[in-house]
Amino acid sequence: MIVLPNYAPLMRAASYFPWKTHRFKRQKTLATLLIVSLALLSVNCGAGLGAQPKSDFTAGGSDPSGSGTSNGTTFSDLQQSTWWNGYALLPSSYNICDTCTPAGPLATWATSQGIKSPALSSSGSMKFDIGGTMPFADILWNVKFTKYLPDQKMVPTLSNFTYDVYFYGSNLETSQALEFDINQFFNGMSFIWGHECRIASGHEWDTWDNVHMHWVKSGIPCNPVSNAWNHLVIQVQRTSDNRLLFKSITLNGKTDTLNRYDNPSSRTWYGLTINYQMDGNSKQQPYSVYLDKLNFTYK
């Protein structure tokens, strides 16, 4: 997604209108306000390194934090994955920047894997860095699962998803917002379960309105703790009549029920992805966030 700057702090988009990509050149198909679904875009402005994540069939059960898990198949330890793609989004339009490189200067970003401290897993955490000189620049990373599914044709059959991650920052108050999204595309429909934890911009969770393309305030506080591991579990569902259901957000053992329904928008993309985004503040102060034990479950 994308976050508009302070002069429009709540209009952060969660996914873009389609841009056709061919040999790294894009042609705008519809609009100037784009959403970053990053799901099936083939541009790769930066990728992480590491081993491929494991795909496990889980038996279900409950998490000690009370957040719960669902039966299904889990891509586990995604902080080790080689599948990460990084993109710069500049506040002039919040389109994906074709000319930006991780070295900046307008927006800078980097990833490092196998970090032993801070870390929860023996294989280490994954570090995400953002910086630069342009206020309110954002960096978005995504993981595309489609070709790693047992059968790519199964995407339309999937309806329940869980995004489960631990994150750590030494000064999370520097972040304008952190964003965690689940994306599904098939049969001309776009389902974007966008979740944004506004930190510097208000300490509240927002969810994405797919049809009207704006953030919806949830009234749920978002107060992650600096210098500690924060455990986040997001659960969503695609209903039998093809609506989005934002079910719940669990942060550090406290579950808040959303139960917000939304309708899909129109897209021609196909696939299944998750996004993670870090938004720069009014001074574009650099900051880092570590992810660990990142699991994505689908059924």
N, C-alpha and C positions, 0 to 999 in steps of 0.2 A: 504494500500500500504506500500511500504517499501522504505526507503530512504537509499541509499548507502552513506557511509561517505564522507569526504572531498576529499579523493583520487578518488572518482567517484561521485561527488555531484549530477549529473543530472540523474543517473540511479536508480531512486526509483521506485520500482514496485508497481503496483496498484492492483494486485490480483495474487494469486498463482496458479500454476499447481495443480491439485487435489491431496490431501493427503487423503487416506482412513482412516477413524477414526472408531475404534472399541474398546470400553472400554478404551478410552483415549490412545490407542496406534495407531500410524500412520505408514503406509507403503508408501514409496515414489513410485509414479507410473511413473514419467517421468523425472524430472530434478532437478537440484540444484538451478537454479534461479526460485523461486516461486513467485507468485503474491498473495497478501493477499486479496482475495475477501471476506473471512470470512463469506460469505453468508450462506452457508449451513453446515459449520463445526459445529459439535456438541460439541466440547470442549468448556468449559466455565471456563476461568481462573480468572473470577472476574465479578460481575454483580452489577448494580445499584439497588437501592431500590426506591419504590414509587408506585403511583397509575398507573393503566393502562391508556394509552392515549385515548382520545376521537377519534372516527371515524365519521366525519361529511361529509355530502354531501354539497358541496359549490356551490353557484350560480354564481361564477365568479366575474368579476369586475376588477378594477385596484387599485394598491397599490399607496398611495400618493408619494412614493419615485420614482415612474416611472418604477419600476421593473415589475409590472404586476403580475397577477395570472391567472390560467387557470381553466376552469370548470373541475370538477372531484370530487373525494372523497379524503378527507384530514384526515390523522392521525395527530391530533393536540396536542400541548403541550407534545412533546416526552421527554422533560426534566423531566417530572414526571414519565416516564414509568419504569416498572419493567423489560423491555425486553432487557436492555443493557447487552452486553458481552464484556469483556476486555481481551486483548492478548498482551504479550510482544514479541517484535521482536528484536533480537540481531544482531549486524553488522557482526558477523562471517558468517552468511548465510541468515539472515532475514527470516528464517523459524519461524513459531510459536514455542515459547519456551515451551516445555513440562514440564520442571522442575522449571520454574520461578514462583514465587509467588509475590503478591503485595508488600511484605516486602523486596524484593530484595535479595542480594545487587546490582546485575548488573543493573537491571532496576526496579524501584519502581513506583507504580501507585495507585491511589485511586479515588473514586468518592463520592460526597456528594450531596444530594438533599434537596430541600426546603430552599436554601440559600436566606436570605432576603435582603442582601446587599453584592455585587451589585445584583440587580434584576429588571426586568421590569414587570413581571407578579405577581399577588397577591399570587400565590402558591409558588413563589420563583424560583431561577435559579438552575442549576446543575453545580457543580464544578468538573473539571477534573484536576488531578495532575499527573505530570511526574517528575521523578528524577532518582537517581541511581549513579553508579560509572563507568559504561562503556560508553565512548563517542559514540555518534550517535545511541544510543539505542532508539527505538520507542515504543509507545504504541498505539494500535489500538482498537477502540470500534465499535461495530456494533449493529444494531437493525434488527431483522428478522421479516418480516411482513406476510409471506406466510400463516401461520395457522390462522392469524387474518383477512384475507380477507373474504368477504361474501361467496366465493367459491374458494378453492385452485386451481381449474382447470382453473380459469380465468387469470392466469399469462400470457399465450401467447396472450391474447387479449389486454393487456395493452401496450400503446405506447407513452404516454406523461407523463413526470415526472417533479416535481418542488421540490427542496430542499430549504427551507426558514428558516433561523436561524439568531439570534442575538448572537454575541460572544464578550466577554470582557476579557482583560488581562491587568494587571498592568505594565508589561514589555514584550510586544509581540516580541521585538527585540531579546529576549533570544531564541525564537523558531527558529529552523532550517527551519521548514515548518509546515503548517497546511493543512490537507487534508480532502476533502469532496467528497464522492463517492456515486453513485447510481448504483445498480447491478441488473440485470435481467438474469435469466437462464431458458431455456426450449429447448426441441427438439435438444439437443446436442449442443446448441449455448450459448455462454457467451457474454453478453453485459455489459461492465464495463465503465461507464462514470466517469472516475477518474479526479478530479480537485485538483491541489496542489498549494497552495499559498506559494511560496518560500519567506521566510522573511530574516533570516540570510544568506541564500544561494542565495540571488539575487533580492528579491522584484519583482517577476514576476509570473504570472499564467502559469502553465503547464497543459496540458491534456494528457490522457493516450492513447498510441497506443496499441490497443488490439492484433494486429497480430504480431508486432515486439517487443512487450513488452518493451517499453521504453517511457520516457516522451517526449512530443513535446512542444517546447517553443511556446507561443502564441503571445509574444510581448506586452501583456497587463500588465501594472504595477499592483502590489498588495501591497498596502501600508495601512494596517489596522492601526487604531489609538489606542495607549495605553491609559489606564485610561478613556475609553469611550466605549459605546456600538457600535459595528459595525454590520450593517445589510447586510447580504449576501443572494442573491437569485440566484440559479442556475437552468436553464431550459434546458432540453434535450428531445430528441425524438428518438424513433425507427421507421424508415421509413417503408413504405409498402413493400419495397424489402429487409427488414431485414438488414439495415445498421444503424450504430449509427450516430446521428446528435447531436453534441455539439452546442447548440443554442446560449446561452448568459450567461454572468456573470454580476450580478449587485452588486456592493459593495458601500454602503453608498450613494445610490441614483444615481450612475453613471453606466449606462448600457453599456457594451462592447459586441458587437456581434461577436461570434466565427464562426458560420456556418462551422464548420469542420466536415467532414464525415469520418467514419472509418468502418471497417468490423469486425464482431464478430470473436472470437476465438472458439475453440472446447472445450466443457466441458460436463460432464454428470449430472451436478447439476440441481436442479429445485427450483425456488423461486424468491423472491423479497426482497432486503435489502438496507439499507444505511450504510455507514461507516463514522466515524470521527476519525482522527488520529492526534497525536501530535508527532513531531520528536525532538529528543535531539540534542544539538549542540556539538561542538568539546570538550567542557568541561563537557557535560552532566549537565549543570546548571538546577536546578529544576525550574519549573514554573507552573503556573495554568492558566486555561482558563475556563470561565463560559459561558454556553450556556443557552439561554432562548428563549421562543416563537418559539420553534423548530417544524416546520410543514413539513409534506411530503405529497404531492398531486400526485395522479395518476389518469389516465383515459385511 
